[in-house]
Each structure stands twice: as C-alpha cells, then as structure tokens.
C-alpha cells in the first residue's frame, strides 16, 4: 500500500492554513510556491479537499481557500480519505474459490459463508490504521511542529508573516 504524494501535499499545505489571519484566504499559487510543488497538481488535491468539506473556496479577487472546520476537527484520516477515496485498501477477489481441487458448483460452506481470513486480517489492519490516523489532527500537528520547538519560533513567525503578506 502506498499513499499518493497528494496526501503529503495536502497535510503540509493545510498545516500552513491553520494560523492564517481571521477572514483571510490562501491561494493555490501561494501554497504551491511556498512549498515548491506543482500548482496544477495541488489544485486537483484542493478540489478533493473542498468536496470533502475540509476546506472551502472563497470566490472573488481576494479569494482563495480557508479551512472549513477547525484544525481540531480535521484528522489525518479525513485528509487521506479525501485525497485517496473511501474504498478499502485491500480488495478481496476471493481467489480461494479458484482452487483447482474444488468443485466450483458445490463449494463447501467454509468457502461461501465464511469470510476469507486474509480479507479479515487486512481489513482489521486498515481499521487500526484508520483509528490511529483519526486520533491525529491538524491542531495536534501544528502543536507538535510549531509549539514544541521542532521548528524555531523565528521560522513559525516568518511562515505566518509570509502567508499574511501574500494576500496584501
């Protein structure tokens, strides 16, 4: 399993939006420029985030994007699901039923009424990942990155200032 780079782009760019001045928005061009990523690709990611209700688009000359919910309410799983979709990672094709030794017209109950144990394990693993990522929010990330000395205070302030100036 592999998440697309869109998940990483989304989380990084949403992190920059956590501390934007009230009433301000951030444009795709500014986010892409600041992060050094493709504006075209980021636009596609932000369309998905908007459709999922994580961000909202503000039209107009001074338009852009803003968080649609508080950073405390946006989980990593919300972002993963918005970017990657809600389909389970593991898709069981029931290949156990293709066993050459089985009579396809008279499959035993263990092949028709019982779930495939491989599928059960894989879905349980995905559920554990979902639970873990649902416990990590943008607010948690912001606190870890900017308030626990992971990033120097000067960098935090410079980042906030850069985004605030980009809309003036």
N, C-alpha and C positions, 0 to 999 in steps of 0.2 A: 504494500500500500504506500502511496505517495501523494501528499497534498500538492496541488499546483503552487507555483510561486505566487499566484494571486492571493492566497491566504496570508502569506508573509507580507506582501504589499499592503493588503487591507489592514492588517493589525498595526503595522508601522504607521501608516497614514492616519488611521483612526486615533492612534496614540497622540499624534500631533494636534488633533482636533479637540482633545479633552479640555485644554486650557485656553481656548480661543475666547477673546472678549465677548461678553454678552451682546447679542444682536449682530455679531459679525458672522461671516461665512468664509469658507476656504474654497478656492478654485482648484480644479484638477491640475491646471497648468502649474500653480504654485506648489502643490503637493508633489507632483512629478519632478519638478525642478529641484525642490529641496532634497528629495530622496534619490535623485539621479536615476529615475526609472522612466519607462515609456509612457507618455501621456495617453496614447491610444489604448494601450493595454489597461492602464489604470482606469480609464473611462469605462471600459467594459466591466471591470471589477466593481466600480462605484455604481453602475447601473444595477448590478445584482444586490449590492448592499442597500440601495434605495428601495428596490422591490421588496426586500425582506423587512423593511421598516427600521433598519439600523441607523440610516442617515436619511435626511430629506433634502431635496433640491429646492433652492430658493431662486426663483427666476428674476431676471432684470439685470440692469447694468452692474449693480453691485452684488449680483447673485453669486451663488456657489453652493456649497454644501455645509450642513450643520448636523450635529448628532440629533437623531430623532428621539432618543431616550437618554437618560443619564448614564454616565460611564459605569455606575454601579449596577445597572440593569443590562449591560451588554456583555455577554460572556464570549469566551473564545469559541465555544461550540456554536453560538449564534452566527459568528463570523464564518466558521468553517462550513456550516450548513448553507449559509447564504452564497458563498463562493462556489462550493463543490456540489451543492444539491443535497437532497434528503434521502437519496437511495442508500441502502446499506452498502458498506464497502464490499462485503462478501456476498456473492450471488451464487447460491447453491444450484447446480444444474442437475442434481440427483443422478449423477453418473453411476452411483452404486447399482442402479437398476439396469445398467448396460452389461453387467457381469455375464460373460459367455455361458456360465454354468446355470444361470437362472432361466426358468420358463417364463418368458415375458407376458404370457397370457394367464399365468397363475402365480403371481408374485406372492411370497409369504407376507403376513401382516407386519413383520419387522421391516419390510421394505416399503409398505404403503401407508401404515398407520402411525409408525414411529418416526419422529424427525431424525434426519441424518445427524449422527453425533458430531461430525465435523462441522456441520452448519451450527449446531447448538454452541459449540465451543467458540467458533468465530464470532457469532452474534453476542455471546457473553463478553468476549474481549472488547468488541466495539462498544458495548454498553458501559463497560468500565472506563473506557477512554472518554465516552460522552459524559459520564458523571464527573470525571476529573476536569475536563475542559469546561463544564458548566459551573465549576467552582472557581474558575479564574475569570476575572472581569477586567475590562479596560481600566477601571478605577484601581484594581489591585496592581495591574501592570504599571500604571502611572506612578503609584506609590513606590513600587519596587525600583523603578528606573530613576525617578527624579527626586524622591524623598529619602532614599536610603543610601545616598552618596555613591550610587553606582555611576551616575553621571554628575560631574561637578555642577554646582549651583550656577556658575557662570554660563555653562552650556545650556542649562534649563532656561535661564533668563534670556539668553541670546536666541534660543529657538522660539520662545514665546514672542519676543520682540520682532523677529524676522517675519513670522506669520501675521502679526498685527500690522506691521508696516506694509506688507504686500497688498493689503486691501485699501490703503490710504491713497 
